[in-house]
Amino acid sequence: MLSGRTEACEIMQAARNLGEQPDSLLAACEAVYMNGFADRVGGDVESPTGHFYMVGRWLVVTDDQGFHALHSFVDDRAAEATFDEWESYFVKWDDAEGGC
């Protein structure tokens, strides 16, 4: 069973709170991110992880070509755990590349 927000709820909240009219969950998550309300943000489009951000129980990844992938989890905790894994991998990659 899924816990936390539903897809329909996320879309409605983006429409109501941000004045957006998203037609999909990805568009709603993007609206949340673009308005500065993502829960967490990490990575980089040039890295193997891509640039990624978290909105509720969803993670959105943008690759170096600008393509988005939406990952859905059963709850916020599962999304957090995956975000932490990706962030750890990104930091190791960035350090090896001589990032700051």
N, CA, C and O atoms as a GROMACS GRO file, in nm:
protein
  400
    1MET      N    1   0.083  -0.119   0.000
    1MET     CA    2   0.000   0.000   0.000
    1MET      C    3   0.088   0.125   0.000
    1MET      O    4   0.189   0.132   0.070
    2LEU      N    5   0.048   0.221  -0.078
    2LEU     CA    6   0.121   0.347  -0.086
    2LEU      C    7   0.084   0.436   0.031
    2LEU      O    8  -0.031   0.442   0.073
    3SER      N    9   0.183   0.505   0.084
    3SER     CA   10   0.155   0.603   0.188
    3SER      C   11   0.202   0.739   0.140
    3SER      O   12   0.283   0.749   0.048
    4GLY      N   13   0.152   0.841   0.202
    4GLY     CA   14   0.188   0.977   0.161
    4GLY      C   15   0.094   1.026   0.054
    4GLY      O   16  -0.017   0.976   0.038
    5ARG      N   17   0.140   1.125  -0.019
    5ARG     CA   18   0.057   1.188  -0.120
    5ARG      C   19   0.031   1.096  -0.239
    5ARG      O   20   0.114   1.011  -0.273
    6THR      N   21  -0.083   1.113  -0.300
    6THR     CA   22  -0.114   1.041  -0.423
    6THR      C   23  -0.074   1.127  -0.542
    6THR      O   24  -0.051   1.247  -0.529
    7GLU      N   25  -0.068   1.066  -0.658
    7GLU     CA   26  -0.034   1.141  -0.780
    7GLU      C   27  -0.136   1.251  -0.805
    7GLU      O   28  -0.100   1.364  -0.835
    8ALA      N   29  -0.265   1.217  -0.794
    8ALA     CA   30  -0.370   1.316  -0.817
    8ALA      C   31  -0.360   1.432  -0.718
    8ALA      O   32  -0.380   1.547  -0.755
    9CYS      N   33  -0.329   1.401  -0.594
    9CYS     CA   34  -0.316   1.504  -0.491
    9CYS      C   35  -0.198   1.597  -0.523
    9CYS      O   36  -0.210   1.719  -0.509
   10GLU      N   37  -0.087   1.540  -0.567
   10GLU     CA   38   0.031   1.622  -0.601
   10GLU      C   39  -0.001   1.716  -0.716
   10GLU      O   40   0.038   1.833  -0.713
   11ILE      N   41  -0.071   1.667  -0.816
   11ILE     CA   42  -0.108   1.749  -0.931
   11ILE      C   43  -0.202   1.861  -0.887
   11ILE      O   44  -0.186   1.976  -0.928
   12MET      N   45  -0.301   1.827  -0.804
   12MET     CA   46  -0.396   1.929  -0.756
   12MET      C   47  -0.325   2.034  -0.671
   12MET      O   48  -0.354   2.153  -0.683
   13GLN      N   49  -0.232   1.992  -0.585
   13GLN     CA   50  -0.160   2.088  -0.502
   13GLN      C   51  -0.076   2.183  -0.586
   13GLN      O   52  -0.071   2.302  -0.557
   14ALA      N   53  -0.011   2.132  -0.689
   14ALA     CA   54   0.068   2.219  -0.776
   14ALA      C   55  -0.023   2.322  -0.844
   14ALA      O   56   0.013   2.438  -0.858
   15ALA      N   57  -0.141   2.277  -0.886
   15ALA     CA   58  -0.234   2.369  -0.951
   15ALA      C   59  -0.284   2.474  -0.854
   15ALA      O   60  -0.289   2.593  -0.888
   16ARG      N   61  -0.320   2.432  -0.735
   16ARG     CA   62  -0.377   2.525  -0.636
   16ARG      C   63  -0.270   2.616  -0.575
   16ARG      O   64  -0.291   2.737  -0.567
   17ASN      N   65  -0.159   2.560  -0.533
   17ASN     CA   66  -0.059   2.638  -0.459
   17ASN      C   67   0.037   2.717  -0.547
   17ASN      O   68   0.090   2.820  -0.505
   18LEU      N   69   0.060   2.670  -0.669
   18LEU     CA   70   0.160   2.735  -0.753
   18LEU      C   71   0.100   2.806  -0.873
   18LEU      O   72   0.173   2.870  -0.949
   19GLY      N   73  -0.030   2.795  -0.891
   19GLY     CA   74  -0.094   2.859  -1.005
   19GLY      C   75  -0.058   2.792  -1.136
   19GLY      O   76  -0.074   2.852  -1.243
   20GLU      N   77  -0.012   2.669  -1.130
   20GLU     CA   78   0.025   2.594  -1.249
   20GLU      C   79  -0.093   2.508  -1.293
   20GLU      O   80  -0.186   2.487  -1.216
   21GLN      N   81  -0.088   2.458  -1.414
   21GLN     CA   82  -0.189   2.366  -1.465
   21GLN      C   83  -0.119   2.241  -1.519
   21GLN      O   84  -0.123   2.215  -1.639
   22PRO      N   85  -0.055   2.164  -1.431
   22PRO     CA   86   0.018   2.046  -1.479
   22PRO      C   87  -0.078   1.939  -1.531
   22PRO      O   88  -0.187   1.919  -1.477
   23ASP      N   89  -0.035   1.872  -1.637
   23ASP     CA   90  -0.117   1.767  -1.695
   23ASP      C   91  -0.066   1.628  -1.662
   23ASP      O   92  -0.120   1.528  -1.711
   24SER      N   93   0.038   1.622  -1.580
   24SER     CA   94   0.095   1.493  -1.541
   24SER      C   95   0.168   1.509  -1.408
   24SER      O   96   0.193   1.620  -1.361
   25LEU      N   97   0.201   1.397  -1.349
   25LEU     CA   98   0.277   1.400  -1.225
   25LEU      C   99   0.415   1.461  -1.248
   25LEU      O  100   0.463   1.538  -1.165
   26LEU      N  101   0.479   1.426  -1.358
   26LEU     CA  102   0.610   1.483  -1.389
   26LEU      C  103   0.601   1.635  -1.400
   26LEU      O  104   0.686   1.705  -1.346
   27ALA      N  105   0.499   1.686  -1.467
   27ALA     CA  106   0.482   1.831  -1.480
   27ALA      C  107   0.456   1.895  -1.345
   27ALA      O  108   0.504   2.006  -1.319
   28ALA      N  109   0.382   1.828  -1.257
   28ALA     CA  110   0.357   1.881  -1.122
   28ALA      C  111   0.487   1.886  -1.042
   28ALA      O  112   0.514   1.986  -0.975
   29CYS      N  113   0.566   1.780  -1.048
   29CYS     CA  114   0.694   1.777  -0.976
   29CYS      C  115   0.787   1.886  -1.029
   29CYS      O  116   0.855   1.954  -0.952
   30GLU      N  117   0.789   1.903  -1.161
   30GLU     CA  118   0.873   2.006  -1.222
   30GLU      C  119   0.829   2.146  -1.176
   30GLU      O  120   0.913   2.232  -1.150
   31ALA      N  121   0.698   2.168  -1.166
   31ALA     CA  122   0.648   2.297  -1.118
   31ALA      C  123   0.690   2.323  -0.974
   31ALA      O  124   0.728   2.434  -0.940
   32VAL      N  125   0.683   2.220  -0.892
   32VAL     CA  126   0.727   2.233  -0.752
   32VAL      C  127   0.876   2.269  -0.748
   32VAL      O  128   0.916   2.361  -0.677
   33TYR      N  129   0.957   2.196  -0.826
   33TYR     CA  130   1.101   2.222  -0.830
   33TYR      C  131   1.132   2.362  -0.883
   33TYR      O  132   1.211   2.435  -0.822
   34MET      N  133   1.070   2.400  -0.993
   34MET     CA  134   1.099   2.530  -1.055
   34MET      C  135   1.057   2.647  -0.968
   34MET      O  136   1.109   2.758  -0.983
   35ASN      N  137   0.964   2.624  -0.877
   35ASN     CA  138   0.922   2.729  -0.784
   35ASN      C  139   0.999   2.723  -0.652
   35ASN      O  140   0.964   2.793  -0.557
   36GLY      N  141   1.102   2.640  -0.646
   36GLY     CA  142   1.191   2.635  -0.530
   36GLY      C  143   1.140   2.554  -0.412
   36GLY      O  144   1.185   2.573  -0.299
   37PHE      N  145   1.046   2.462  -0.438
   37PHE     CA  146   0.987   2.388  -0.327
   37PHE      C  147   1.019   2.239  -0.325
   37PHE      O  148   0.953   2.164  -0.254
   38ALA      N  149   1.119   2.195  -0.401
   38ALA     CA  150   1.159   2.054  -0.395
   38ALA      C  151   1.209   2.023  -0.255
   38ALA      O  152   1.268   2.109  -0.188
   39ASP      N  153   1.185   1.901  -0.211
   39ASP     CA  154   1.230   1.861  -0.077
   39ASP      C  155   1.382   1.854  -0.068
   39ASP      O  156   1.441   1.897   0.031
   40ARG      N  157   1.444   1.801  -0.172
   40ARG     CA  158   1.590   1.790  -0.177
   40ARG      C  159   1.634   1.797  -0.322
   40ARG      O  160   1.560   1.761  -0.413
   41VAL      N  161   1.757   1.843  -0.343
   41VAL     CA  162   1.813   1.855  -0.477
   41VAL      C  163   1.957   1.806  -0.473
   41VAL      O  164   2.029   1.835  -0.378
   42GLY      N  165   2.000   1.732  -0.576
   42GLY     CA  166   2.137   1.683  -0.579
   42GLY      C  167   2.182   1.650  -0.719
   42GLY      O  168   2.107   1.664  -0.816
   43GLY      N  169   2.306   1.606  -0.728
   43GLY     CA  170   2.362   1.562  -0.855
   43GLY      C  171   2.393   1.675  -0.950
   43GLY      O  172   2.390   1.793  -0.914
   44ASP      N  173   2.422   1.637  -1.073
   44ASP     CA  174   2.457   1.730  -1.179
   44ASP      C  175   2.429   1.659  -1.311
   44ASP      O  176   2.455   1.539  -1.323
   45VAL      N  177   2.379   1.730  -1.410
   45VAL     CA  178   2.345   1.665  -1.536
   45VAL      C  179   2.465   1.601  -1.604
   45VAL      O  180   2.449   1.508  -1.682
   46GLU      N  181   2.585   1.650  -1.575
   46GLU     CA  182   2.706   1.594  -1.636
   46GLU      C  183   2.757   1.470  -1.564
   46GLU      O  184   2.848   1.404  -1.613
   47SER      N  185   2.702   1.440  -1.449
   47SER     CA  186   2.748   1.324  -1.371
   47SER      C  187   2.673   1.198  -1.412
   47SER      O  188   2.568   1.206  -1.476
   48PRO      N  189   2.726   1.082  -1.375
   48PRO     CA  190   2.656   0.956  -1.405
   48PRO      C  191   2.517   0.948  -1.339
   48PRO      O  192   2.430   0.878  -1.389
   49THR      N  193   2.498   1.018  -1.230
   49THR     CA  194   2.367   1.015  -1.162
   49THR      C  195   2.267   1.108  -1.228
   49THR      O  196   2.146   1.091  -1.210
   50GLY      N  197   2.315   1.205  -1.304
   50GLY     CA  198   2.228   1.310  -1.355
   50GLY      C  199   2.196   1.407  -1.241
   50GLY      O  200   2.241   1.389  -1.128
   51HIS      N  201   2.118   1.508  -1.273
   51HIS     CA  202   2.068   1.602  -1.172
   51HIS      C  203   1.938   1.541  -1.121
   51HIS      O  204   1.856   1.496  -1.201
   52PHE      N  205   1.918   1.540  -0.990
   52PHE     CA  206   1.797   1.479  -0.936
   52PHE      C  207   1.740   1.562  -0.823
   52PHE      O  208   1.812   1.634  -0.753
   53TYR      N  209   1.610   1.550  -0.807
   53TYR     CA  210   1.543   1.618  -0.697
   53TYR      C  211   1.427   1.534  -0.647
   53TYR      O  212   1.377   1.445  -0.717
   54MET      N  213   1.387   1.564  -0.525
   54MET     CA  214   1.283   1.487  -0.459
   54MET      C  215   1.163   1.576  -0.429
   54MET      O  216   1.178   1.688  -0.379
   55VAL      N  217   1.045   1.526  -0.461
   55VAL     CA  218   0.919   1.590  -0.426
   55VAL      C  219   0.832   1.480  -0.366
   55VAL      O  220   0.782   1.393  -0.437
   56GLY      N  221   0.814   1.486  -0.235
   56GLY     CA  222   0.736   1.381  -0.169
   56GLY      C  223   0.800   1.246  -0.188
   56GLY      O  224   0.916   1.226  -0.153
   57ARG      N  225   0.724   1.152  -0.242
   57ARG     CA  226   0.775   1.017  -0.261
   57ARG      C  227   0.821   0.992  -0.404
   57ARG      O  228   0.829   0.877  -0.449
   58TRP      N  229   0.852   1.100  -0.476
   58TRP     CA  230   0.898   1.089  -0.614
   58TRP      C  231   1.035   1.153  -0.630
   58TRP      O  232   1.065   1.255  -0.568
   59LEU      N  233   1.118   1.091  -0.714
   59LEU     CA  234   1.246   1.147  -0.752
   59LEU      C  235   1.243   1.169  -0.903
   59LEU      O  236   1.197   1.084  -0.979
   60VAL      N  237   1.293   1.285  -0.944
   60VAL     CA  238   1.301   1.317  -1.087
   60VAL      C  239   1.448   1.333  -1.120
   60VAL      O  240   1.522   1.404  -1.051
   61VAL      N  241   1.491   1.267  -1.227
   61VAL     CA  242   1.629   1.274  -1.273
   61VAL      C  243   1.631   1.338  -1.410
   61VAL      O  244   1.551   1.304  -1.497
   62THR      N  245   1.725   1.432  -1.429
   62THR     CA  246   1.747   1.493  -1.560
   62THR      C  247   1.886   1.454  -1.606
   62THR      O  248   1.984   1.474  -1.534
   63ASP      N  249   1.896   1.400  -1.727
   63ASP     CA  250   2.027   1.359  -1.778
   63ASP      C  251   2.091   1.472  -1.859
   63ASP      O  252   2.036   1.581  -1.871
   64ASP      N  253   2.209   1.442  -1.914
   64ASP     CA  254   2.284   1.546  -1.987
   64ASP      C  255   2.221   1.584  -2.120
   64ASP      O  256   2.267   1.678  -2.184
   65GLN      N  257   2.117   1.514  -2.162
   65GLN     CA  258   2.044   1.549  -2.283
   65GLN      C  259   1.915   1.625  -2.252
   65GLN      O  260   1.843   1.665  -2.343
   66GLY      N  261   1.886   1.644  -2.122
   66GLY     CA  262   1.766   1.716  -2.081
   66GLY      C  263   1.643   1.628  -2.065
   66GLY      O  264   1.533   1.678  -2.042
   67PHE      N  265   1.661   1.496  -2.076
   67PHE     CA  266   1.549   1.404  -2.060
   67PHE      C  267   1.522   1.381  -1.911
   67PHE      O  268   1.615   1.376  -1.831
   68HIS      N  269   1.395   1.367  -1.877
   68HIS     CA  270   1.354   1.345  -1.738
   68HIS      C  271   1.307   1.202  -1.719
   68HIS      O  272   1.245   1.143  -1.807
   69ALA      N  273   1.338   1.148  -1.603
   69ALA     CA  274   1.285   1.017  -1.562
   69ALA      C  275   1.222   1.035  -1.424
   69ALA      O  276   1.284   1.092  -1.334
   70LEU      N  277   1.102   0.989  -1.409
   70LEU     CA  278   1.028   0.999  -1.284
   70LEU      C  279   1.030   0.863  -1.214
   70LEU      O  280   0.991   0.762  -1.272
   71HIS      N  281   1.074   0.863  -1.089
   71HIS     CA  282   1.080   0.741  -1.009
   71HIS      C  283   0.981   0.755  -0.894
   71HIS      O  284   0.984   0.853  -0.820
   72SER      N  285   0.896   0.656  -0.880
   72SER     CA  286   0.792   0.658  -0.776
   72SER      C  287   0.826   0.555  -0.669
   72SER      O  288   0.871   0.444  -0.700
   73PHE      N  289   0.806   0.592  -0.542
   73PHE     CA  290   0.836   0.504  -0.430
   73PHE      C  291   0.711   0.486  -0.344
   73PHE      O  292   0.617   0.564  -0.354
   74VAL      N  293   0.712   0.383  -0.259
   74VAL     CA  294   0.593   0.356  -0.178
   74VAL      C  295   0.569   0.463  -0.074
   74VAL      O  296   0.455   0.484  -0.032
   75ASP      N  297   0.676   0.532  -0.031
   75ASP     CA  298   0.660   0.639   0.067
   75ASP      C  299   0.782   0.731   0.064
   75ASP      O  300   0.880   0.704  -0.005
   76ASP      N  301   0.774   0.839   0.140
   76ASP     CA  302   0.883   0.937   0.145
   76ASP      C  303   1.013   0.874   0.195
   76ASP      O  304   1.122   0.909   0.148
   77ARG      N  305   1.002   0.784   0.290
   77ARG     CA  306   1.121   0.720   0.349
   77ARG      C  307   1.200   0.642   0.243
   77ARG      O  308   1.323   0.650   0.239
   78ALA      N  309   1.130   0.569   0.159
   78ALA     CA  310   1.196   0.494   0.053
   78ALA      C  311   1.261   0.589  -0.048
   78ALA      O  312   1.371   0.563  -0.097
   79ALA      N  313   1.193   0.698  -0.080
   79ALA     CA  314   1.249   0.798  -0.171
   79ALA      C  315   1.374   0.861  -0.109
   79ALA      O  316   1.474   0.882  -0.177
   80GLU      N  317   1.368   0.891   0.020
   80GLU     CA  318   1.484   0.948   0.092
   80GLU      C  319   1.603   0.855   0.086
   80GLU      O  320   1.715   0.898   0.061
   81ALA      N  321   1.580   0.726   0.108
   81ALA     CA  322   1.689   0.628   0.108
   81ALA      C  323   1.756   0.622  -0.029
   81ALA      O  324   1.878   0.617  -0.039
   82THR      N  325   1.677   0.622  -0.134
   82THR     CA  326   1.733   0.620  -0.269
   82THR      C  327   1.805   0.751  -0.299
   82THR      O  328   1.913   0.749  -0.358
   83PHE      N  329   1.748   0.863  -0.258
   83PHE     CA  330   1.814   0.992  -0.276
   83PHE      C  331   1.952   0.989  -0.208
   83PHE      O  332   2.051   1.032  -0.267
   84ASP      N  333   1.957   0.939  -0.086
   84ASP     CA  334   2.084   0.931  -0.013
   84ASP      C  335   2.188   0.846  -0.087
   84ASP      O  336   2.305   0.881  -0.091
   85GLU      N  337   2.143   0.734  -0.145
   85GLU     CA  338   2.234   0.649  -0.223
   85GLU      C  339   2.288   0.723  -0.344
   85GLU      O  340   2.408   0.723  -0.370
   86TRP      N  341   2.198   0.788  -0.418
   86TRP     CA  342   2.240   0.862  -0.536
   86TRP      C  343   2.333   0.977  -0.500
   86TRP      O  344   2.431   1.003  -0.569
   87GLU      N  345   2.301   1.046  -0.389
   87GLU     CA  346   2.385   1.158  -0.346
   87GLU      C  347   2.524   1.110  -0.307
   87GLU      O  348   2.623   1.174  -0.341
   88SER      N  349   2.531   0.998  -0.237
   88SER     CA  350   2.660   0.940  -0.200
   88SER      C  351   2.742   0.905  -0.324
   88SER      O  352   2.861   0.934  -0.331
   89TYR      N  353   2.677   0.843  -0.420
   89TYR     CA  354   2.746   0.807  -0.545
   89TYR      C  355   2.793   0.933  -0.617
   89TYR      O  356   2.905   0.938  -0.668
   90PHE      N  357   2.707   1.035  -0.623
   90PHE     CA  358   2.744   1.160  -0.689
   90PHE      C  359   2.865   1.224  -0.621
   90PHE      O  360   2.958   1.266  -0.690
   91VAL      N  361   2.865   1.232  -0.489
   91VAL     CA  362   2.976   1.295  -0.416
   91VAL      C  363   3.107   1.221  -0.445
   91VAL      O  364   3.210   1.285  -0.466
   92LYS      N  365   3.104   1.088  -0.446
   92LYS     CA  366   3.226   1.011  -0.476
   92LYS      C  367   3.272   1.041  -0.618
   92LYS      O  368   3.391   1.060  -0.642
   93TRP      N  369   3.177   1.046  -0.713
   93TRP     CA  370   3.213   1.077  -0.852
   93TRP      C  371   3.271   1.218  -0.860
   93TRP      O  372   3.373   1.238  -0.926
   94ASP      N  373   3.208   1.314  -0.794
   94ASP     CA  374   3.251   1.454  -0.800
   94ASP      C  375   3.391   1.469  -0.740
   94ASP      O  376   3.474   1.542  -0.795
   95ASP      N  377   3.416   1.402  -0.630
   95ASP     CA  378   3.549   1.406  -0.569
   95ASP      C  379   3.654   1.350  -0.664
   95ASP      O  380   3.763   1.406  -0.678
   96ALA      N  381   3.623   1.238  -0.729
   96ALA     CA  382   3.716   1.177  -0.823
   96ALA      C  383   3.741   1.266  -0.945
   96ALA      O  384   3.849   1.262  -1.004
   97GLU      N  385   3.642   1.345  -0.981
   97GLU     CA  386   3.655   1.437  -1.095
   97GLU      C  387   3.722   1.567  -1.056
   97GLU      O  388   3.750   1.651  -1.143
   98GLY      N  389   3.750   1.586  -0.927
   98GLY     CA  390   3.814   1.709  -0.882
   98GLY      C  391   3.717   1.822  -0.859
   98GLY      O  392   3.755   1.939  -0.863
   99GLY      N  393   3.590   1.787  -0.834
   99GLY     CA  394   3.488   1.890  -0.807
   99GLY      C  395   3.510   1.957  -0.674
   99GLY      O  396   3.599   1.920  -0.597
  100CYS      N  397   3.427   2.056  -0.647
  100CYS     CA  398   3.443   2.130  -0.521
  100CYS      C  399   3.350   2.083  -0.415
  100CYS      O  400   3.351   2.135  -0.304
   0.00000   0.00000   0.00000
